[in-house]
Amino acid sequence: MTDNDLVALYKAGKFKEALAAAIGENGKSKSTPTRLVMDKQAGKLRCYRGNKRVEKDANGEWQLVKLLP
């Protein structure tokens, strides 16, 4: 799913569906996001695990942002 599709789901109020689509198949990882937040300045969705931001690394695994190179 593309970022635009995720944003459309989020704006339509389908938060659980957007989170499930963002997680994809890697739902068992230690750093899998538990919530999505819209960054109003950038217009993009940000994924968080607790209060820490996470993103997918080059291998497609969820990592804390501060740990990414």
URLINTA-V668691 format. One line per field, one symbol per residue. ss: DSSP state (H for helix, E for strand, - for the rest). A space follows every 10 residues. Layout:
ss = ???
//
This chain:
ss = --HHHHHHHH H---HHHHHH HHH------- ----EEEEE- ---EEEEEE- -EEEEE---- -EEEHHH--
//
